[in-house]
Amino acid sequence: MKVRPLFDKVVVESVGTEEKTSSGFILPTASQEKQQMAVVVAVGPGGLIDGKQITMQVKVGDKILYSKYAGSEFKVDGKELTIISQNDILAVVE
């Protein structure tokens, strides 16, 4: 199944989570913090949104940092995906 975002939305897939603390303790899944680094999987077309012309600044394959509580999480074909607005993206990691 393919997810095609609309408007200024971006579909991202989280980049691995830390399963151990720095001292070596294994964290249960419920205790692990939500990862804020992700890889862009799909990008919406941008366009005229709320009277402003929006140009998309990211592309598929970019590694990004995004706001901690941003987006909605979905499971598609066994993959955990998050759909966020472009304005929730804080930086592109190079």
PyMOL Python script that loads the backbone (N, CA, C, O; Angstrom):
from pymol import cmd

cmd.read_pdbstr("""\
ATOM      1  N   MET A   1       0.842  -1.169   0.000  1.00  0.00           N
ATOM      2  CA  MET A   1       0.000   0.000   0.000  1.00  0.00           C
ATOM      3  C   MET A   1       0.892   1.239   0.000  1.00  0.00           C
ATOM      4  O   MET A   1       1.916   1.266   0.682  1.00  0.00           O
ATOM      5  N   LYS A   2       0.510   2.253  -0.755  1.00  0.00           N
ATOM      6  CA  LYS A   2       1.290   3.482  -0.850  1.00  0.00           C
ATOM      7  C   LYS A   2       0.509   4.622  -0.190  1.00  0.00           C
ATOM      8  O   LYS A   2      -0.692   4.768  -0.420  1.00  0.00           O
ATOM      9  N   VAL A   3       1.183   5.422   0.622  1.00  0.00           N
ATOM     10  CA  VAL A   3       0.564   6.565   1.284  1.00  0.00           C
ATOM     11  C   VAL A   3       0.983   7.823   0.534  1.00  0.00           C
ATOM     12  O   VAL A   3       2.175   8.091   0.384  1.00  0.00           O
ATOM     13  N   ARG A   4       0.000   8.603   0.059  1.00  0.00           N
ATOM     14  CA  ARG A   4       0.276   9.840  -0.672  1.00  0.00           C
ATOM     15  C   ARG A   4      -0.294  11.006   0.135  1.00  0.00           C
ATOM     16  O   ARG A   4      -1.510  11.196   0.164  1.00  0.00           O
ATOM     17  N   PRO A   5       0.570  11.792   0.794  1.00  0.00           N
ATOM     18  CA  PRO A   5       0.094  12.891   1.629  1.00  0.00           C
ATOM     19  C   PRO A   5      -0.476  14.036   0.788  1.00  0.00           C
ATOM     20  O   PRO A   5      -0.121  14.197  -0.380  1.00  0.00           O
ATOM     21  N   LEU A   6      -1.348  14.816   1.388  1.00  0.00           N
ATOM     22  CA  LEU A   6      -1.966  15.956   0.734  1.00  0.00           C
ATOM     23  C   LEU A   6      -1.388  17.259   1.280  1.00  0.00           C
ATOM     24  O   LEU A   6      -0.826  17.296   2.374  1.00  0.00           O
ATOM     25  N   PHE A   7      -1.537  18.328   0.494  1.00  0.00           N
ATOM     26  CA  PHE A   7      -1.159  19.678   0.898  1.00  0.00           C
ATOM     27  C   PHE A   7       0.283  19.752   1.410  1.00  0.00           C
ATOM     28  O   PHE A   7       1.207  19.360   0.698  1.00  0.00           O
ATOM     29  N   ASP A   8       0.486  20.250   2.635  1.00  0.00           N
ATOM     30  CA  ASP A   8       1.845  20.427   3.170  1.00  0.00           C
ATOM     31  C   ASP A   8       2.220  19.316   4.145  1.00  0.00           C
ATOM     32  O   ASP A   8       3.041  19.525   5.038  1.00  0.00           O
ATOM     33  N   LYS A   9       1.629  18.147   3.978  1.00  0.00           N
ATOM     34  CA  LYS A   9       1.907  17.031   4.884  1.00  0.00           C
ATOM     35  C   LYS A   9       3.101  16.213   4.394  1.00  0.00           C
ATOM     36  O   LYS A   9       3.381  16.146   3.198  1.00  0.00           O
ATOM     37  N   VAL A  10       3.801  15.590   5.356  1.00  0.00           N
ATOM     38  CA  VAL A  10       4.982  14.778   5.076  1.00  0.00           C
ATOM     39  C   VAL A  10       4.829  13.460   5.835  1.00  0.00           C
ATOM     40  O   VAL A  10       4.502  13.462   7.021  1.00  0.00           O
ATOM     41  N   VAL A  11       5.064  12.338   5.156  1.00  0.00           N
ATOM     42  CA  VAL A  11       5.029  11.024   5.799  1.00  0.00           C
ATOM     43  C   VAL A  11       6.464  10.647   6.139  1.00  0.00           C
ATOM     44  O   VAL A  11       7.345  10.675   5.279  1.00  0.00           O
ATOM     45  N   VAL A  12       6.693  10.289   7.419  1.00  0.00           N
ATOM     46  CA  VAL A  12       8.038   9.940   7.863  1.00  0.00           C
ATOM     47  C   VAL A  12       8.031   8.593   8.572  1.00  0.00           C
ATOM     48  O   VAL A  12       7.017   8.160   9.120  1.00  0.00           O
ATOM     49  N   GLU A  13       9.185   7.947   8.546  1.00  0.00           N
ATOM     50  CA  GLU A  13       9.377   6.682   9.272  1.00  0.00           C
ATOM     51  C   GLU A  13      10.487   6.907  10.285  1.00  0.00           C
ATOM     52  O   GLU A  13      11.579   7.357   9.939  1.00  0.00           O
ATOM     53  N   SER A  14      10.199   6.594  11.522  1.00  0.00           N
ATOM     54  CA  SER A  14      11.138   6.818  12.613  1.00  0.00           C
ATOM     55  C   SER A  14      12.438   6.051  12.401  1.00  0.00           C
ATOM     56  O   SER A  14      12.445   4.933  11.886  1.00  0.00           O
ATOM     57  N   VAL A  15      13.536   6.679  12.810  1.00  0.00           N
ATOM     58  CA  VAL A  15      14.856   6.055  12.738  1.00  0.00           C
ATOM     59  C   VAL A  15      15.112   5.427  14.093  1.00  0.00           C
ATOM     60  O   VAL A  15      15.222   6.148  15.085  1.00  0.00           O
ATOM     61  N   GLY A  16      15.212   4.102  14.172  1.00  0.00           N
ATOM     62  CA  GLY A  16      15.479   3.329  15.394  1.00  0.00           C
ATOM     63  C   GLY A  16      15.359   4.036  16.717  1.00  0.00           C
ATOM     64  O   GLY A  16      15.661   5.225  16.822  1.00  0.00           O
ATOM     65  N   THR A  17      14.921   3.321  17.723  1.00  0.00           N
ATOM     66  CA  THR A  17      14.808   3.877  19.066  1.00  0.00           C
ATOM     67  C   THR A  17      15.861   3.266  19.965  1.00  0.00           C
ATOM     68  O   THR A  17      16.334   2.158  19.714  1.00  0.00           O
ATOM     69  N   GLU A  18      16.223   3.977  21.001  1.00  0.00           N
ATOM     70  CA  GLU A  18      17.198   3.477  21.965  1.00  0.00           C
ATOM     71  C   GLU A  18      16.517   2.450  22.863  1.00  0.00           C
ATOM     72  O   GLU A  18      15.508   2.750  23.502  1.00  0.00           O
ATOM     73  N   GLU A  19      17.063   1.249  22.909  1.00  0.00           N
ATOM     74  CA  GLU A  19      16.495   0.198  23.745  1.00  0.00           C
ATOM     75  C   GLU A  19      17.263   0.035  25.051  1.00  0.00           C
ATOM     76  O   GLU A  19      16.823  -0.682  25.950  1.00  0.00           O
ATOM     77  N   LYS A  20      18.421   0.707  25.155  1.00  0.00           N
ATOM     78  CA  LYS A  20      19.232   0.642  26.366  1.00  0.00           C
ATOM     79  C   LYS A  20      19.593   2.050  26.812  1.00  0.00           C
ATOM     80  O   LYS A  20      19.713   2.962  25.994  1.00  0.00           O
ATOM     81  N   THR A  21      19.762   2.213  28.102  1.00  0.00           N
ATOM     82  CA  THR A  21      20.256   3.486  28.622  1.00  0.00           C
ATOM     83  C   THR A  21      21.768   3.512  28.450  1.00  0.00           C
ATOM     84  O   THR A  21      22.373   2.500  28.095  1.00  0.00           O
ATOM     85  N   SER A  22      22.380   4.664  28.700  1.00  0.00           N
ATOM     86  CA  SER A  22      23.836   4.765  28.555  1.00  0.00           C
ATOM     87  C   SER A  22      24.571   3.852  29.540  1.00  0.00           C
ATOM     88  O   SER A  22      25.717   3.475  29.298  1.00  0.00           O
ATOM     89  N   SER A  23      23.912   3.494  30.655  1.00  0.00           N
ATOM     90  CA  SER A  23      24.551   2.608  31.624  1.00  0.00           C
ATOM     91  C   SER A  23      24.249   1.130  31.354  1.00  0.00           C
ATOM     92  O   SER A  23      24.700   0.264  32.104  1.00  0.00           O
ATOM     93  N   GLY A  24      23.479   0.827  30.272  1.00  0.00           N
ATOM     94  CA  GLY A  24      23.269  -0.547  29.872  1.00  0.00           C
ATOM     95  C   GLY A  24      21.952  -1.173  30.281  1.00  0.00           C
ATOM     96  O   GLY A  24      21.711  -2.341  29.978  1.00  0.00           O
ATOM     97  N   PHE A  25      21.081  -0.420  30.968  1.00  0.00           N
ATOM     98  CA  PHE A  25      19.778  -0.970  31.338  1.00  0.00           C
ATOM     99  C   PHE A  25      18.877  -1.057  30.116  1.00  0.00           C
ATOM    100  O   PHE A  25      18.822  -0.124  29.315  1.00  0.00           O
ATOM    101  N   ILE A  26      18.171  -2.171  29.970  1.00  0.00           N
ATOM    102  CA  ILE A  26      17.250  -2.353  28.850  1.00  0.00           C
ATOM    103  C   ILE A  26      15.914  -1.707  29.208  1.00  0.00           C
ATOM    104  O   ILE A  26      15.349  -1.972  30.270  1.00  0.00           O
ATOM    105  N   LEU A  27      15.417  -0.855  28.311  1.00  0.00           N
ATOM    106  CA  LEU A  27      14.155  -0.159  28.543  1.00  0.00           C
ATOM    107  C   LEU A  27      12.986  -0.952  27.969  1.00  0.00           C
ATOM    108  O   LEU A  27      13.061  -1.423  26.834  1.00  0.00           O
ATOM    109  N   PRO A  28      11.904  -1.108  28.738  1.00  0.00           N
ATOM    110  CA  PRO A  28      10.717  -1.725  28.161  1.00  0.00           C
ATOM    111  C   PRO A  28      10.116  -0.777  27.123  1.00  0.00           C
ATOM    112  O   PRO A  28      10.317   0.435  27.203  1.00  0.00           O
ATOM    113  N   THR A  29       9.391  -1.312  26.162  1.00  0.00           N
ATOM    114  CA  THR A  29       8.830  -0.512  25.076  1.00  0.00           C
ATOM    115  C   THR A  29       8.041   0.678  25.590  1.00  0.00           C
ATOM    116  O   THR A  29       8.137   1.763  25.016  1.00  0.00           O
ATOM    117  N   ALA A  30       7.265   0.512  26.652  1.00  0.00           N
ATOM    118  CA  ALA A  30       6.435   1.592  27.187  1.00  0.00           C
ATOM    119  C   ALA A  30       7.266   2.750  27.733  1.00  0.00           C
ATOM    120  O   ALA A  30       6.785   3.883  27.773  1.00  0.00           O
ATOM    121  N   SER A  31       8.507   2.489  28.154  1.00  0.00           N
ATOM    122  CA  SER A  31       9.355   3.526  28.743  1.00  0.00           C
ATOM    123  C   SER A  31      10.189   4.281  27.719  1.00  0.00           C
ATOM    124  O   SER A  31      10.758   5.327  28.031  1.00  0.00           O
ATOM    125  N   GLN A  32      10.265   3.765  26.511  1.00  0.00           N
ATOM    126  CA  GLN A  32      11.113   4.394  25.503  1.00  0.00           C
ATOM    127  C   GLN A  32      10.482   5.698  25.018  1.00  0.00           C
ATOM    128  O   GLN A  32       9.277   5.769  24.778  1.00  0.00           O
ATOM    129  N   GLU A  33      11.313   6.718  24.880  1.00  0.00           N
ATOM    130  CA  GLU A  33      10.837   7.999  24.383  1.00  0.00           C
ATOM    131  C   GLU A  33      10.564   7.934  22.894  1.00  0.00           C
ATOM    132  O   GLU A  33      11.227   7.201  22.160  1.00  0.00           O
ATOM    133  N   LYS A  34       9.584   8.705  22.455  1.00  0.00           N
ATOM    134  CA  LYS A  34       9.276   8.777  21.031  1.00  0.00           C
ATOM    135  C   LYS A  34      10.482   9.401  20.322  1.00  0.00           C
ATOM    136  O   LYS A  34      10.980  10.450  20.728  1.00  0.00           O
ATOM    137  N   GLN A  35      10.931   8.749  19.276  1.00  0.00           N
ATOM    138  CA  GLN A  35      12.074   9.238  18.498  1.00  0.00           C
ATOM    139  C   GLN A  35      11.675  10.483  17.717  1.00  0.00           C
ATOM    140  O   GLN A  35      10.583  10.529  17.150  1.00  0.00           O
ATOM    141  N   GLN A  36      12.535  11.483  17.677  1.00  0.00           N
ATOM    142  CA  GLN A  36      12.245  12.720  16.961  1.00  0.00           C
ATOM    143  C   GLN A  36      13.057  12.837  15.673  1.00  0.00           C
ATOM    144  O   GLN A  36      13.017  13.874  15.010  1.00  0.00           O
ATOM    145  N   MET A  37      13.783  11.797  15.318  1.00  0.00           N
ATOM    146  CA  MET A  37      14.506  11.778  14.058  1.00  0.00           C
ATOM    147  C   MET A  37      13.832  10.766  13.161  1.00  0.00           C
ATOM    148  O   MET A  37      13.477   9.673  13.602  1.00  0.00           O
ATOM    149  N   ALA A  38      13.652  11.130  11.891  1.00  0.00           N
ATOM    150  CA  ALA A  38      12.945  10.250  10.970  1.00  0.00           C
ATOM    151  C   ALA A  38      13.450  10.450   9.552  1.00  0.00           C
ATOM    152  O   ALA A  38      14.150  11.417   9.252  1.00  0.00           O
ATOM    153  N   VAL A  39      13.079   9.511   8.682  1.00  0.00           N
ATOM    154  CA  VAL A  39      13.394   9.595   7.263  1.00  0.00           C
ATOM    155  C   VAL A  39      12.093   9.885   6.522  1.00  0.00           C
ATOM    156  O   VAL A  39      11.064   9.264   6.790  1.00  0.00           O
ATOM    157  N   VAL A  40      12.147  10.832   5.591  1.00  0.00           N
ATOM    158  CA  VAL A  40      10.966  11.205   4.812  1.00  0.00           C
ATOM    159  C   VAL A  40      10.652  10.089   3.821  1.00  0.00           C
ATOM    160  O   VAL A  40      11.515   9.667   3.051  1.00  0.00           O
ATOM    161  N   VAL A  41       9.399   9.613   3.850  1.00  0.00           N
ATOM    162  CA  VAL A  41       8.944   8.528   2.990  1.00  0.00           C
ATOM    163  C   VAL A  41       8.131   9.077   1.816  1.00  0.00           C
ATOM    164  O   VAL A  41       8.216   8.555   0.705  1.00  0.00           O
ATOM    165  N   ALA A  42       7.340  10.131   2.062  1.00  0.00           N
ATOM    166  CA  ALA A  42       6.514  10.745   1.016  1.00  0.00           C
ATOM    167  C   ALA A  42       6.270  12.208   1.367  1.00  0.00           C
ATOM    168  O   ALA A  42       6.240  12.578   2.541  1.00  0.00           O
ATOM    169  N   VAL A  43       6.097  13.036   0.340  1.00  0.00           N
ATOM    170  CA  VAL A  43       5.913  14.482   0.519  1.00  0.00           C
ATOM    171  C   VAL A  43       4.693  14.926  -0.271  1.00  0.00           C
ATOM    172  O   VAL A  43       4.513  14.538  -1.425  1.00  0.00           O
ATOM    173  N   GLY A  44       3.854  15.748   0.364  1.00  0.00           N
ATOM    174  CA  GLY A  44       2.695  16.315  -0.324  1.00  0.00           C
ATOM    175  C   GLY A  44       3.128  17.345  -1.349  1.00  0.00           C
ATOM    176  O   GLY A  44       4.301  17.715  -1.402  1.00  0.00           O
ATOM    177  N   PRO A  45       2.182  17.816  -2.172  1.00  0.00           N
ATOM    178  CA  PRO A  45       2.521  18.738  -3.252  1.00  0.00           C
ATOM    179  C   PRO A  45       2.697  20.201  -2.831  1.00  0.00           C
ATOM    180  O   PRO A  45       3.185  21.011  -3.618  1.00  0.00           O
ATOM    181  N   GLY A  46       2.309  20.547  -1.606  1.00  0.00           N
ATOM    182  CA  GLY A  46       2.348  21.957  -1.210  1.00  0.00           C
ATOM    183  C   GLY A  46       1.172  22.674  -1.844  1.00  0.00           C
ATOM    184  O   GLY A  46       0.070  22.127  -1.899  1.00  0.00           O
ATOM    185  N   GLY A  47       1.389  23.894  -2.326  1.00  0.00           N
ATOM    186  CA  GLY A  47       0.322  24.632  -2.994  1.00  0.00           C
ATOM    187  C   GLY A  47      -0.222  25.762  -2.143  1.00  0.00           C
ATOM    188  O   GLY A  47       0.436  26.212  -1.205  1.00  0.00           O
ATOM    189  N   LEU A  48      -1.414  26.220  -2.466  1.00  0.00           N
ATOM    190  CA  LEU A  48      -2.051  27.345  -1.776  1.00  0.00           C
ATOM    191  C   LEU A  48      -2.763  26.835  -0.531  1.00  0.00           C
ATOM    192  O   LEU A  48      -3.761  26.122  -0.633  1.00  0.00           O
ATOM    193  N   ILE A  49      -2.253  27.199   0.645  1.00  0.00           N
ATOM    194  CA  ILE A  49      -2.809  26.745   1.912  1.00  0.00           C
ATOM    195  C   ILE A  49      -3.056  27.970   2.787  1.00  0.00           C
ATOM    196  O   ILE A  49      -2.130  28.722   3.092  1.00  0.00           O
ATOM    197  N   ASP A  50      -4.312  28.164   3.186  1.00  0.00           N
ATOM    198  CA  ASP A  50      -4.717  29.328   3.993  1.00  0.00           C
ATOM    199  C   ASP A  50      -4.284  30.647   3.350  1.00  0.00           C
ATOM    200  O   ASP A  50      -3.870  31.575   4.046  1.00  0.00           O
ATOM    201  N   GLY A  51      -4.380  30.725   2.042  1.00  0.00           N
ATOM    202  CA  GLY A  51      -4.047  31.951   1.324  1.00  0.00           C
ATOM    203  C   GLY A  51      -2.566  32.175   1.092  1.00  0.00           C
ATOM    204  O   GLY A  51      -2.185  33.207   0.540  1.00  0.00           O
ATOM    205  N   LYS A  52      -1.722  31.241   1.497  1.00  0.00           N
ATOM    206  CA  LYS A  52      -0.272  31.368   1.320  1.00  0.00           C
ATOM    207  C   LYS A  52       0.227  30.274   0.394  1.00  0.00           C
ATOM    208  O   LYS A  52      -0.228  29.133   0.479  1.00  0.00           O
ATOM    209  N   GLN A  53       1.152  30.608  -0.482  1.00  0.00           N
ATOM    210  CA  GLN A  53       1.765  29.626  -1.369  1.00  0.00           C
ATOM    211  C   GLN A  53       2.832  28.875  -0.590  1.00  0.00           C
ATOM    212  O   GLN A  53       3.793  29.478  -0.114  1.00  0.00           O
ATOM    213  N   ILE A  54       2.670  27.560  -0.455  1.00  0.00           N
ATOM    214  CA  ILE A  54       3.614  26.734   0.296  1.00  0.00           C
ATOM    215  C   ILE A  54       4.465  25.920  -0.678  1.00  0.00           C
ATOM    216  O   ILE A  54       3.941  25.189  -1.519  1.00  0.00           O
ATOM    217  N   THR A  55       5.786  26.058  -0.550  1.00  0.00           N
ATOM    218  CA  THR A  55       6.733  25.266  -1.335  1.00  0.00           C
ATOM    219  C   THR A  55       7.348  24.246  -0.397  1.00  0.00           C
ATOM    220  O   THR A  55       7.819  24.602   0.683  1.00  0.00           O
ATOM    221  N   MET A  56       7.350  22.997  -0.790  1.00  0.00           N
ATOM    222  CA  MET A  56       7.891  21.949   0.070  1.00  0.00           C
ATOM    223  C   MET A  56       9.424  22.054   0.120  1.00  0.00           C
ATOM    224  O   MET A  56      10.080  22.200  -0.911  1.00  0.00           O
ATOM    225  N   GLN A  57       9.973  21.977   1.329  1.00  0.00           N
ATOM    226  CA  GLN A  57      11.406  22.150   1.555  1.00  0.00           C
ATOM    227  C   GLN A  57      12.155  20.837   1.735  1.00  0.00           C
ATOM    228  O   GLN A  57      13.386  20.824   1.759  1.00  0.00           O
ATOM    229  N   VAL A  58      11.421  19.729   1.862  1.00  0.00           N
ATOM    230  CA  VAL A  58      12.061  18.421   2.054  1.00  0.00           C
ATOM    231  C   VAL A  58      11.711  17.506   0.890  1.00  0.00           C
ATOM    232  O   VAL A  58      10.762  17.756   0.148  1.00  0.00           O
ATOM    233  N   LYS A  59      12.496  16.442   0.745  1.00  0.00           N
ATOM    234  CA  LYS A  59      12.233  15.471  -0.319  1.00  0.00           C
ATOM    235  C   LYS A  59      12.368  14.061   0.257  1.00  0.00           C
ATOM    236  O   LYS A  59      12.922  13.871   1.340  1.00  0.00           O
ATOM    237  N   VAL A  60      11.862  13.090  -0.472  1.00  0.00           N
ATOM    238  CA  VAL A  60      11.933  11.697  -0.041  1.00  0.00           C
ATOM    239  C   VAL A  60      13.400  11.317   0.183  1.00  0.00           C
ATOM    240  O   VAL A  60      14.264  11.603  -0.647  1.00  0.00           O
ATOM    241  N   GLY A  61      13.658  10.673   1.311  1.00  0.00           N
ATOM    242  CA  GLY A  61      15.022  10.247   1.646  1.00  0.00           C
ATOM    243  C   GLY A  61      15.729  11.169   2.614  1.00  0.00           C
ATOM    244  O   GLY A  61      16.734  10.776   3.206  1.00  0.00           O
ATOM    245  N   ASP A  62      15.229  12.403   2.796  1.00  0.00           N
ATOM    246  CA  ASP A  62      15.850  13.322   3.757  1.00  0.00           C
ATOM    247  C   ASP A  62      15.685  12.784   5.169  1.00  0.00           C
ATOM    248  O   ASP A  62      14.647  12.216   5.510  1.00  0.00           O
ATOM    249  N   LYS A  63      16.723  12.967   5.994  1.00  0.00           N
ATOM    250  CA  LYS A  63      16.642  12.639   7.416  1.00  0.00           C
ATOM    251  C   LYS A  63      16.326  13.945   8.135  1.00  0.00           C
ATOM    252  O   LYS A  63      17.016  14.946   7.942  1.00  0.00           O
ATOM    253  N   ILE A  64      15.281  13.935   8.963  1.00  0.00           N
ATOM    254  CA  ILE A  64      14.825  15.176   9.588  1.00  0.00           C
ATOM    255  C   ILE A  64      14.694  15.044  11.104  1.00  0.00           C
ATOM    256  O   ILE A  64      14.637  13.940  11.645  1.00  0.00           O
ATOM    257  N   LEU A  65      14.647  16.185  11.769  1.00  0.00           N
ATOM    258  CA  LEU A  65      14.277  16.284  13.179  1.00  0.00           C
ATOM    259  C   LEU A  65      12.949  17.019  13.214  1.00  0.00           C
ATOM    260  O   LEU A  65      12.774  18.021  12.521  1.00  0.00           O
ATOM    261  N   TYR A  66      12.001  16.523  14.026  1.00  0.00           N
ATOM    262  CA  TYR A  66      10.700  17.187  14.093  1.00  0.00           C
ATOM    263  C   TYR A  66      10.248  17.351  15.537  1.00  0.00           C
ATOM    264  O   TYR A  66      10.786  16.711  16.441  1.00  0.00           O
ATOM    265  N   SER A  67       9.252  18.215  15.750  1.00  0.00           N
ATOM    266  CA  SER A  67       8.743  18.521  17.086  1.00  0.00           C
ATOM    267  C   SER A  67       8.277  17.265  17.808  1.00  0.00           C
ATOM    268  O   SER A  67       7.737  16.350  17.187  1.00  0.00           O
ATOM    269  N   LYS A  68       8.484  17.223  19.102  1.00  0.00           N
ATOM    270  CA  LYS A  68       8.225  16.036  19.910  1.00  0.00           C
ATOM    271  C   LYS A  68       6.780  15.535  19.835  1.00  0.00           C
ATOM    272  O   LYS A  68       6.555  14.330  19.725  1.00  0.00           O
ATOM    273  N   TYR A  69       5.813  16.429  19.891  1.00  0.00           N
ATOM    274  CA  TYR A  69       4.410  16.002  19.932  1.00  0.00           C
ATOM    275  C   TYR A  69       3.702  16.210  18.599  1.00  0.00           C
ATOM    276  O   TYR A  69       2.474  16.283  18.559  1.00  0.00           O
ATOM    277  N   ALA A  70       4.446  16.303  17.524  1.00  0.00           N
ATOM    278  CA  ALA A  70       3.868  16.555  16.203  1.00  0.00           C
ATOM    279  C   ALA A  70       3.337  15.279  15.572  1.00  0.00           C
ATOM    280  O   ALA A  70       3.834  14.184  15.838  1.00  0.00           O
ATOM    281  N   GLY A  71       2.331  15.435  14.740  1.00  0.00           N
ATOM    282  CA  GLY A  71       1.885  14.369  13.851  1.00  0.00           C
ATOM    283  C   GLY A  71       0.937  13.347  14.418  1.00  0.00           C
ATOM    284  O   GLY A  71       0.603  13.342  15.603  1.00  0.00           O
ATOM    285  N   SER A  72       0.517  12.483  13.520  1.00  0.00           N
ATOM    286  CA  SER A  72      -0.371  11.369  13.831  1.00  0.00           C
ATOM    287  C   SER A  72       0.316  10.089  13.384  1.00  0.00           C
ATOM    288  O   SER A  72       0.867  10.020  12.285  1.00  0.00           O
ATOM    289  N   GLU A  73       0.282   9.074  14.245  1.00  0.00           N
ATOM    290  CA  GLU A  73       0.974   7.823  13.953  1.00  0.00           C
ATOM    291  C   GLU A  73       0.009   6.808  13.364  1.00  0.00           C
ATOM    292  O   GLU A  73      -1.141   6.696  13.789  1.00  0.00           O
ATOM    293  N   PHE A  74       0.509   6.061  12.363  1.00  0.00           N
ATOM    294  CA  PHE A  74      -0.274   5.031  11.685  1.00  0.00           C
ATOM    295  C   PHE A  74       0.605   3.821  11.446  1.00  0.00           C
ATOM    296  O   PHE A  74       1.832   3.924  11.412  1.00  0.00           O
ATOM    297  N   LYS A  75      -0.033   2.676  11.281  1.00  0.00           N
ATOM    298  CA  LYS A  75       0.684   1.462  10.920  1.00  0.00           C
ATOM    299  C   LYS A  75       0.179   1.060   9.537  1.00  0.00           C
ATOM    300  O   LYS A  75      -1.011   0.796   9.363  1.00  0.00           O
ATOM    301  N   VAL A  76       1.087   1.012   8.543  1.00  0.00           N
ATOM    302  CA  VAL A  76       0.738   0.659   7.174  1.00  0.00           C
ATOM    303  C   VAL A  76       1.679  -0.442   6.712  1.00  0.00           C
ATOM    304  O   VAL A  76       2.897  -0.263   6.709  1.00  0.00           O
ATOM    305  N   ASP A  77       1.119  -1.575   6.323  1.00  0.00           N
ATOM    306  CA  ASP A  77       1.903  -2.729   5.881  1.00  0.00           C
ATOM    307  C   ASP A  77       2.996  -3.104   6.883  1.00  0.00           C
ATOM    308  O   ASP A  77       4.109  -3.456   6.492  1.00  0.00           O
ATOM    309  N   GLY A  78       2.672  -3.028   8.174  1.00  0.00           N
ATOM    310  CA  GLY A  78       3.613  -3.411   9.217  1.00  0.00           C
ATOM    311  C   GLY A  78       4.646  -2.354   9.575  1.00  0.00           C
ATOM    312  O   GLY A  78       5.463  -2.573  10.470  1.00  0.00           O
ATOM    313  N   LYS A  79       4.626  -1.207   8.893  1.00  0.00           N
ATOM    314  CA  LYS A  79       5.567  -0.122   9.186  1.00  0.00           C
ATOM    315  C   LYS A  79       4.870   0.944  10.020  1.00  0.00           C
ATOM    316  O   LYS A  79       3.709   1.277   9.778  1.00  0.00           O
ATOM    317  N   GLU A  80       5.587   1.474  11.002  1.00  0.00           N
ATOM    318  CA  GLU A  80       5.071   2.563  11.821  1.00  0.00           C
ATOM    319  C   GLU A  80       5.400   3.874  11.116  1.00  0.00           C
ATOM    320  O   GLU A  80       6.572   4.228  10.989  1.00  0.00           O
ATOM    321  N   LEU A  81       4.389   4.593  10.659  1.00  0.00           N
ATOM    322  CA  LEU A  81       4.573   5.854   9.954  1.00  0.00           C
ATOM    323  C   LEU A  81       3.940   6.987  10.743  1.00  0.00           C
ATOM    324  O   LEU A  81       2.988   6.778  11.495  1.00  0.00           O
ATOM    325  N   THR A  82       4.474   8.184  10.568  1.00  0.00           N
ATOM    326  CA  THR A  82       3.914   9.379  11.181  1.00  0.00           C
ATOM    327  C   THR A  82       3.684  10.396  10.077  1.00  0.00           C
ATOM    328  O   THR A  82       4.543  10.600   9.219  1.00  0.00           O
ATOM    329  N   ILE A  83       2.512  11.036  10.105  1.00  0.00           N
ATOM    330  CA  ILE A  83       2.216  12.095   9.146  1.00  0.00           C
ATOM    331  C   ILE A  83       2.267  13.417   9.901  1.00  0.00           C
ATOM    332  O   ILE A  83       1.535  13.626  10.868  1.00  0.00           O
ATOM    333  N   ILE A  84       3.152  14.310   9.438  1.00  0.00           N
ATOM    334  CA  ILE A  84       3.337  15.606  10.089  1.00  0.00           C
ATOM    335  C   ILE A  84       3.179  16.729   9.074  1.00  0.00           C
ATOM    336  O   ILE A  84       3.271  16.504   7.867  1.00  0.00           O
ATOM    337  N   SER A  85       2.941  17.937   9.569  1.00  0.00           N
ATOM    338  CA  SER A  85       2.932  19.119   8.710  1.00  0.00           C
ATOM    339  C   SER A  85       4.368  19.568   8.492  1.00  0.00           C
ATOM    340  O   SER A  85       5.226  19.370   9.353  1.00  0.00           O
ATOM    341  N   GLN A  86       4.622  20.164   7.354  1.00  0.00           N
ATOM    342  CA  GLN A  86       5.984  20.622   7.061  1.00  0.00           C
ATOM    343  C   GLN A  86       6.471  21.607   8.127  1.00  0.00           C
ATOM    344  O   GLN A  86       7.656  21.609   8.460  1.00  0.00           O
ATOM    345  N   ASN A  87       5.577  22.447   8.669  1.00  0.00           N
ATOM    346  CA  ASN A  87       6.027  23.438   9.654  1.00  0.00           C
ATOM    347  C   ASN A  87       6.402  22.821  11.004  1.00  0.00           C
ATOM    348  O   ASN A  87       6.902  23.532  11.875  1.00  0.00           O
ATOM    349  N   ASP A  88       6.172  21.498  11.205  1.00  0.00           N
ATOM    350  CA  ASP A  88       6.626  20.815  12.407  1.00  0.00           C
ATOM    351  C   ASP A  88       8.048  20.280  12.265  1.00  0.00           C
ATOM    352  O   ASP A  88       8.629  19.786  13.231  1.00  0.00           O
ATOM    353  N   ILE A  89       8.608  20.380  11.058  1.00  0.00           N
ATOM    354  CA  ILE A  89       9.985  19.926  10.819  1.00  0.00           C
ATOM    355  C   ILE A  89      10.935  21.021  11.302  1.00  0.00           C
ATOM    356  O   ILE A  89      10.824  22.179  10.899  1.00  0.00           O
ATOM    357  N   LEU A  90      11.856  20.640  12.161  1.00  0.00           N
ATOM    358  CA  LEU A  90      12.787  21.613  12.745  1.00  0.00           C
ATOM    359  C   LEU A  90      14.075  21.738  11.940  1.00  0.00           C
ATOM    360  O   LEU A  90      14.640  22.827  11.843  1.00  0.00           O
ATOM    361  N   ALA A  91      14.546  20.631  11.359  1.00  0.00           N
ATOM    362  CA  ALA A  91      15.825  20.666  10.641  1.00  0.00           C
ATOM    363  C   ALA A  91      15.981  19.435   9.763  1.00  0.00           C
ATOM    364  O   ALA A  91      15.375  18.393  10.013  1.00  0.00           O
ATOM    365  N   VAL A  92      16.804  19.574   8.733  1.00  0.00           N
ATOM    366  CA  VAL A  92      17.220  18.451   7.901  1.00  0.00           C
ATOM    367  C   VAL A  92      18.618  18.071   8.367  1.00  0.00           C
ATOM    368  O   VAL A  92      19.491  18.933   8.469  1.00  0.00           O
ATOM    369  N   VAL A  93      18.840  16.794   8.651  1.00  0.00           N
ATOM    370  CA  VAL A  93      20.139  16.314   9.135  1.00  0.00           C
ATOM    371  C   VAL A  93      20.959  15.869   7.931  1.00  0.00           C
ATOM    372  O   VAL A  93      20.517  15.035   7.141  1.00  0.00           O
ATOM    373  N   GLU A  94      22.151  16.430   7.799  1.00  0.00           N
ATOM    374  CA  GLU A  94      23.025  16.085   6.660  1.00  0.00           C
ATOM    375  C   GLU A  94      24.234  15.325   7.121  1.00  0.00           C
ATOM    376  O   GLU A  94      25.078  14.953   6.305  1.00  0.00           O
TER     377      GLU A  94
END
""", "prot")
cmd.dss("prot")
cmd.show_as("cartoon", "prot")
cmd.util.cbc("prot")
cmd.orient("prot")
